[in-house]
Amino acid sequence: MPKNLYSDIYHILKGEIDSEVYPPKTILPGEEELSQRFSVTRNTIRRALKKLQSEGLVYTVKGRGVVVLEPVSDNRMVFSAANHYGFQDLMSFPQNKSIKELATKVLVFEEVEIDKELSKHTSFSYGDIAYHVERLRMVNGKAMALDTSYFRKDSMPNLQEENAEHSIYEYIREENLFKIAAARSVATVETASKEVTRLLDLKKANCVGVLKKYVYTDLGNLFESTETKYISNNFSLVGFESY
């Protein structure tokens, strides 16, 4: 069975929801029917459905099944703080149909030792070795976000700059290094620095949205600390909670 087959199923079902093969307020086929259709286990189907639900596309109603939710309109690009699929996952949101091209420019890729100041900033331990990665995120040719990341080297000792340019999360999955289990996120707004103003296409804006994210493995290890500064009037930070 191919790796991450559940993600392929997710994309197929999402496409069918977007094109209204399954219109809003209808019930998706059951796990057994979907597992037969895609020739996978029910657990694989559950993972695909869980991702659909995390993006607010469906909701599991006890005793009824998985219902397709009515879409919500937003004229800005949307992204999720809970995203663990990387920058390319922007393309997965139906609201982001205006996105034609995504690209990443790696500005910094280096190994650093975590000193006391970096330990406070990243929550890594003093003396840890980490990859310091800065990436400019381009949407349709325009610089829209700046990521400043630290990744613990012992979690991915062979990381290369080309992985950072493509997708570090995809590299983790393809190499089967560990399972990305959880993330803690903090969102704020701040005045744009001269450096951020120089790098991003802010136009007349003088503020940026800031998303600080700490990401954990399934063993509870903190392996990533990333601060993303983005053009706040171009993006909506979205979340979906089920009750």
Phi, psi and chi 1 to 4 in degrees:
 res  aa     phi    psi   chi1   chi2   chi3   chi4
   1 MET       -  132.8 -177.6 -176.4  -62.2      -
   2 PRO   -62.0  151.5  -18.9   29.7      -      -
   3 LYS   -64.0  145.8  -71.7 -176.9  179.5  179.1
   4 ASN    54.2   37.5  -57.5  -51.7      -      -
   5 LEU   -60.8  -27.5 -173.3   55.5      -      -
   6 TYR   -60.3  -31.7   79.6   93.2      -      -
   7 SER   -69.0  -33.4   62.2      -      -      -
   8 ASP   -65.7  -42.5  -62.2  -31.7      -      -
   9 ILE   -63.7  -42.2  -63.1  168.8      -      -
  10 TYR   -55.5  -48.7  150.9   76.8      -      -
  11 HIS   -64.4  -38.4  -77.1  -67.1      -      -
  12 ILE   -65.0  -48.2  -67.9  169.6      -      -
  13 LEU   -66.1  -38.5  -68.2  175.8      -      -
  14 LYS   -62.3  -41.1 -173.3 -172.9   79.1   66.6
  15 GLY   -63.4  -37.2      -      -      -      -
  16 GLU   -71.7  -31.3  -67.7  175.4  -16.0      -
  17 ILE   -70.9  -44.1  -68.7  170.2      -      -
  18 ASP   -60.9  -38.9  -67.0  -15.2      -      -
  19 SER   -89.0    4.7   60.6      -      -      -
  20 GLU    63.1   30.1  -64.3 -159.5   -3.5      -
  21 VAL   -59.9  -37.7  171.8      -      -      -
  22 TYR  -116.3   95.7  -58.6  111.4      -      -
  23 PRO   -67.9  165.4  -15.8   29.6      -      -
  24 PRO   -55.2  142.2  -26.3   34.7      -      -
  25 LYS    76.2    5.7  -62.8 -175.9  -76.9 -173.0
  26 THR   -94.1  163.6   60.8      -      -      -
  27 ILE   -99.8  131.2  -56.8  -65.8      -      -
  28 LEU   -68.8  156.9  -67.7 -178.8      -      -
  29 PRO   -56.1  153.0  -24.2   34.0      -      -
  30 GLY   -68.7  166.5      -      -      -      -
  31 GLU   -56.9  -41.3  -70.4 -179.2    4.1      -
  32 GLU   -64.5  -43.6 -174.3   63.3   33.5      -
  33 GLU   -65.6  -41.3 -176.7  176.9  -18.7      -
  34 LEU   -68.8  -36.9  -71.4  172.2      -      -
  35 SER   -65.5  -34.9   65.6      -      -      -
  36 GLN   -71.0  -40.2  -68.5  176.8    5.4      -
  37 ARG   -60.7  -44.4  173.2 -173.0  171.8 -173.9
  38 PHE   -98.2    0.1  -66.9  106.8      -      -
  39 SER    55.7   48.3  -59.8      -      -      -
  40 VAL  -134.3  173.6  -63.5      -      -      -
  41 THR   -75.8  161.6   65.1      -      -      -
  42 ARG   -65.6  -29.4  -66.3  179.5   65.3  169.2
  43 ASN   -63.2  -39.2 -175.1   57.2      -      -
  44 THR   -63.7  -41.4  -59.6      -      -      -
  45 ILE   -62.0  -41.9  -64.7  -61.8      -      -
  46 ARG   -61.3  -38.1  -70.4 -170.3 -166.4  104.6
  47 ARG   -64.9  -41.0  -67.2 -178.7   69.3 -171.3
  48 ALA   -64.9  -42.9      -      -      -      -
  49 LEU   -67.5  -35.2  -65.4  175.2      -      -
  50 LYS   -62.8  -39.3 -177.0  178.3  179.2 -179.2
  51 LYS   -68.5  -40.2  179.0  161.7  170.8   56.8
  52 LEU   -59.2  -41.1  -70.5  170.9      -      -
  53 GLN   -69.8  -37.2  178.6  162.4  -44.8      -
  54 SER   -62.7  -22.9   72.3      -      -      -
  55 GLU   -97.1    6.1  -65.2 -177.4    1.0      -
  56 GLY    76.3   21.3      -      -      -      -
  57 LEU   -90.0  -32.1  -62.9  175.0      -      -
  58 VAL  -139.6  169.2  -58.2      -      -      -
  59 TYR  -148.6  137.9  176.0   68.1      -      -
  60 THR   -85.8  119.1  -58.5      -      -      -
  61 VAL  -103.1  116.9 -179.4      -      -      -
  62 LYS   -58.3  127.4 -169.1  172.2 -177.4  179.6
  63 GLY    87.6   -9.3      -      -      -      -
  64 ARG  -118.8  -40.1  -70.4 -178.7   57.6 -156.6
  65 GLY   125.6 -158.8      -      -      -      -
  66 VAL  -100.3  113.9  178.9      -      -      -
  67 VAL   -98.9  141.7   63.6      -      -      -
  68 VAL   -81.5  125.3  178.4      -      -      -
  69 LEU   -84.2  150.8  -62.6  176.5      -      -
  70 GLU   -65.9  139.0  -68.9 -176.5  -58.6      -
  71 PRO   -71.9  157.0   27.4  -34.7      -      -
  72 VAL  -112.9  130.4  175.7      -      -      -
  73 SER   -81.1  141.1  -61.2      -      -      -
  74 ASP  -154.5  125.6 -165.5  -39.0      -      -
  75 ASN   -86.3    5.6   60.6    1.7      -      -
  76 ARG  -111.8  161.1  -68.5  178.7  -69.5 -175.5
  77 MET   -66.4  141.9  -71.6  175.9  -76.3      -
  78 VAL  -116.0  151.1  -59.1      -      -      -
  79 PHE  -148.8  161.7   70.0   99.4      -      -
  80 SER  -112.9  134.3  170.4      -      -      -
  81 ALA   -65.0  -23.9      -      -      -      -
  82 ALA   -86.7    3.3      -      -      -      -
  83 ASN   -60.6  127.4  166.1   40.3      -      -
  84 HIS  -126.0   33.5   60.0  -80.9      -      -
  85 TYR  -117.6   -2.5  -71.5   84.6      -      -
  86 GLY    91.8 -178.2      -      -      -      -
  87 PHE   -58.5  -37.4 -179.3   57.7      -      -
  88 GLN   -63.2  -16.6  -66.3  -65.8  -36.9      -
  89 ASP   -69.5  -12.3 -160.4   51.1      -      -
  90 LEU   -54.8  -32.8  -79.9  176.4      -      -
  91 MET   -69.6  -14.8  -59.7  -75.0  -85.6      -
  92 SER   -81.8  -14.0   72.7      -      -      -
  93 PHE   -84.4  127.0  -71.8   90.5      -      -
  94 PRO   -57.3  -30.8  -13.8   19.3      -      -
  95 GLN   -67.8  -17.8  -60.1   95.6  -41.5      -
  96 ASN   -96.7   35.7  -67.4  -15.3      -      -
  97 LYS   -66.4  -17.1  -68.1  178.0 -179.4  176.9
  98 SER   -72.5  -15.3   63.4      -      -      -
  99 ILE   -77.1  118.6  -61.6  178.1      -      -
 100 LYS  -103.8  -28.9  -54.0  -59.0  179.6 -175.0
 101 GLU  -149.4  134.1  179.3 -172.9   14.6      -
 102 LEU  -119.0  138.2  -65.0  174.3      -      -
 103 ALA  -146.4  156.3      -      -      -      -
 104 THR  -128.8  132.0  -65.2      -      -      -
 105 LYS  -110.3  120.6  -68.2 -177.1  179.2  179.2
 106 VAL   -83.3  116.1  178.7      -      -      -
 107 LEU   -91.2  -34.6  -54.4  178.8      -      -
 108 VAL  -140.9  133.7  176.1      -      -      -
 109 PHE  -144.5  108.7 -174.6   90.4      -      -
 110 GLU  -154.7  160.5   62.1 -178.1   -0.3      -
 111 GLU   -96.2  137.4  -70.1 -175.2   22.1      -
 112 VAL  -134.8  155.5  -62.6      -      -      -
 113 GLU   -96.4  132.8 -176.7  174.6  -12.7      -
 114 ILE   -73.0  114.7  -60.1  -61.9      -      -
 115 ASP   -93.9 -173.5   57.2   19.9      -      -
 116 LYS   -63.8  -39.5  -69.0 -177.8  179.3  178.9
 117 GLU   -67.5  -44.6 -169.1   62.1   32.3      -
 118 LEU   -67.3  -31.3  -82.3  177.7      -      -
 119 SER   -63.4  -40.2 -179.5      -      -      -
 120 LYS   -65.2  -40.0  -68.0  178.3 -176.9  177.8
 121 HIS   -74.9  -38.0 -179.2   72.5      -      -
 122 THR  -101.5  -20.4   63.2      -      -      -
 123 SER    72.1    9.1  -66.1      -      -      -
 124 PHE   -74.6  163.8  -69.9  167.4      -      -
 125 SER   -79.6  146.2  -60.4      -      -      -
 126 TYR   -57.4  128.5  176.5   71.5      -      -
 127 GLY    95.5  -11.7      -      -      -      -
 128 ASP   -60.4  149.2  -80.2  -11.5      -      -
 129 ILE   -99.6  131.8  -56.9  -60.5      -      -
 130 ALA  -136.9  155.8      -      -      -      -
 131 TYR   -85.7  126.8  -61.0  102.6      -      -
 132 HIS  -100.0  117.9  168.4 -144.2      -      -
 133 VAL  -128.4  126.0 -176.7      -      -      -
 134 GLU  -117.8  128.0  -66.6 -171.6   14.5      -
 135 ARG  -132.4  133.9  -69.1  171.9  -71.6 -178.2
 136 LEU   -94.6  124.4 -165.3   60.6      -      -
 137 ARG   -98.9  121.9  -55.9  -60.6 -159.2  171.3
 138 MET  -106.7  130.8  -45.6  -68.4  -68.2      -
 139 VAL  -121.2  118.1  179.7      -      -      -
 140 ASN    52.2   39.0  -62.8  -23.3      -      -
 141 GLY    84.5   -1.8      -      -      -      -
 142 LYS  -110.5  140.2  -66.3 -176.2  178.2 -179.1
 143 ALA   -76.0  109.4      -      -      -      -
 144 MET  -109.1  -21.5  -67.5  -65.6 -150.7      -
 145 ALA  -153.2  152.3      -      -      -      -
 146 LEU  -126.5  119.3  175.3   66.0      -      -
 147 ASP  -100.2  128.8  -74.9   -8.6      -      -
 148 THR  -116.8  112.2  -59.6      -      -      -
 149 SER  -123.7  150.9  -56.9      -      -      -
 150 TYR  -129.2  127.3  -67.3   87.8      -      -
 151 PHE  -121.5  128.9  -61.9   91.6      -      -
 152 ARG   -62.1  126.8  -91.2 -165.1  170.5  118.7
 153 LYS   -66.6  -34.6 -175.7  177.8  179.1 -179.6
 154 ASP   -67.7  -15.1   59.2    6.0      -      -
 155 SER   -82.4  -26.5  -63.9      -      -      -
 156 MET  -150.1   74.6   48.2 -177.2   96.0      -
 157 PRO   -63.8  -20.1   21.3  -32.7      -      -
 158 ASN  -109.1   21.8  -60.9  -46.5      -      -
 159 LEU   -60.5  137.3 -173.8   69.4      -      -
 160 GLN  -120.0  161.6  -58.8  -65.2  -42.0      -
 161 GLU   -59.9  -35.7 -176.8  171.7  -21.3      -
 162 GLU   -64.0  -30.9   63.2 -174.1   50.7      -
 163 ASN   -66.1  -39.5  -55.5  127.5      -      -
 164 ALA   -67.1  -33.7      -      -      -      -
 165 GLU   -72.4  -32.8 -174.7  174.1   11.2      -
 166 HIS   -88.4  -81.6 -178.4   53.7      -      -
 167 SER  -163.3  114.8  170.7      -      -      -
 168 ILE   -67.4  -37.6  -69.9  177.4      -      -
 169 TYR   -64.8  -39.2  -76.6    7.7      -      -
 170 GLU   -65.4  -38.2 -174.2  173.5  -45.0      -
 171 TYR   -60.5  -42.8  165.2   73.7      -      -
 172 ILE   -59.8  -44.3  -68.6  169.6      -      -
 173 ARG   -70.2  -43.6  -70.4 -169.1  -66.8  -89.3
 174 GLU   -65.2  -36.7  -72.8 -178.0  -13.0      -
 175 GLU   -85.4   -3.3  -63.6  -63.7  -41.8      -
 176 ASN    53.4   45.8 -161.5   26.6      -      -
 177 LEU   -74.6  -45.0  -63.2  178.4      -      -
 178 PHE  -170.6  171.0   50.7   81.3      -      -
 179 LYS   -96.3  129.2 -179.1 -179.2  177.2 -177.4
 180 ILE   -78.4  117.3  -59.7  169.7      -      -
 181 ALA  -107.1  -36.6      -      -      -      -
 182 ALA  -159.7  159.4      -      -      -      -
 183 ALA  -144.1  144.0      -      -      -      -
 184 ARG  -111.9  126.6 -174.9 -166.9  -52.4  -90.0
 185 SER  -124.9  145.7  -59.3      -      -      -
 186 VAL  -133.2  124.8  179.1      -      -      -
 187 ALA  -111.4  132.8      -      -      -      -
 188 THR  -142.1  179.7   57.0      -      -      -
 189 VAL  -130.7  140.3  176.3      -      -      -
 190 GLU  -144.6  161.5   66.6  179.2   38.4      -
 191 THR   -66.6  135.5  -58.3      -      -      -
 192 ALA   -71.4  132.0      -      -      -      -
 193 SER   -74.5  168.2   66.3      -      -      -
 194 LYS   -60.4  -38.8  -70.3 -177.4  178.9  179.0
 195 GLU   -66.6  -43.8  178.8   68.3    4.6      -
 196 VAL   -66.2  -40.3  170.4      -      -      -
 197 THR   -61.5  -36.4  -59.0      -      -      -
 198 ARG   -69.0  -35.9 -178.6 -179.1   69.6   82.6
 199 LEU   -86.8  -37.3  -69.8  170.7      -      -
 200 LEU   -96.8  152.6  -61.0 -175.9      -      -
 201 ASP   -83.0   69.1  -68.5  -33.6      -      -
 202 LEU   -77.8  -19.8  -73.7  173.3      -      -
 203 LYS    56.4 -120.1  -63.2 -174.5  177.7    3.3
 204 LYS   -91.9   -4.1  -65.2 -178.3  179.6 -179.6
 205 ALA   -70.1  145.1      -      -      -      -
 206 ASN  -120.1    7.6   62.6   -3.3      -      -
 207 CYS  -126.8  155.7  -68.9      -      -      -
 208 VAL  -131.3  150.6  -70.3      -      -      -
 209 GLY   -76.9  146.8      -      -      -      -
 210 VAL  -129.6  125.8 -178.3      -      -      -
 211 LEU  -120.2  115.4  179.5   66.4      -      -
 212 LYS  -101.2  126.8 -171.8   70.0 -179.5  -71.4
 213 LYS  -130.0  133.0 -174.3  166.3   69.4  170.5
 214 TYR  -116.4  125.0  -55.9   89.3      -      -
 215 VAL  -118.6  139.7 -169.8      -      -      -
 216 TYR  -119.4  151.7  -61.6   84.1      -      -
 217 THR   -84.1  171.9   72.5      -      -      -
 218 ASP   -72.6   -4.3   58.8  -13.5      -      -
 219 LEU   -95.8    3.5  -63.8  177.0      -      -
 220 GLY    88.1    5.3      -      -      -      -
 221 ASN   -81.1  131.8  -61.1  -38.8      -      -
 222 LEU   -78.4  115.6  177.4   64.1      -      -
 223 PHE  -114.3  -13.3   79.2   91.2      -      -
 224 GLU  -140.3  138.7  175.2 -169.9   -2.8      -
 225 SER  -131.0  115.6  171.8      -      -      -
 226 THR  -129.1  135.4  -70.5      -      -      -
 227 GLU  -116.0  118.8 -175.6  175.9   73.9      -
 228 THR  -107.8  125.7  -61.5      -      -      -
 229 LYS  -110.1  125.7  -62.5 -176.1  177.9 -179.1
 230 TYR  -136.6  159.6   58.8   92.5      -      -
 231 ILE   -72.8  106.5  -55.8  175.8      -      -
 232 SER   -67.2  -28.6   53.6      -      -      -
 233 ASN   -84.2    4.6   57.7  -15.8      -      -
 234 ASN  -108.0  -13.6  -75.0   83.5      -      -
 235 PHE  -127.8  150.8  -70.5   95.4      -      -
 236 SER  -118.3  127.2  -68.4      -      -      -
 237 LEU   -85.7  118.9  178.3   62.9      -      -
 238 VAL  -116.0  154.9  -59.6      -      -      -
 239 GLY  -145.4  159.1      -      -      -      -
 240 PHE  -137.7  123.9 -179.0   77.3      -      -
 241 GLU  -118.2  135.4  -62.9  -69.3  -21.1      -
 242 SER  -104.7  149.1   55.3      -      -      -
 243 TYR  -122.4      -  -59.8   96.9      -      -
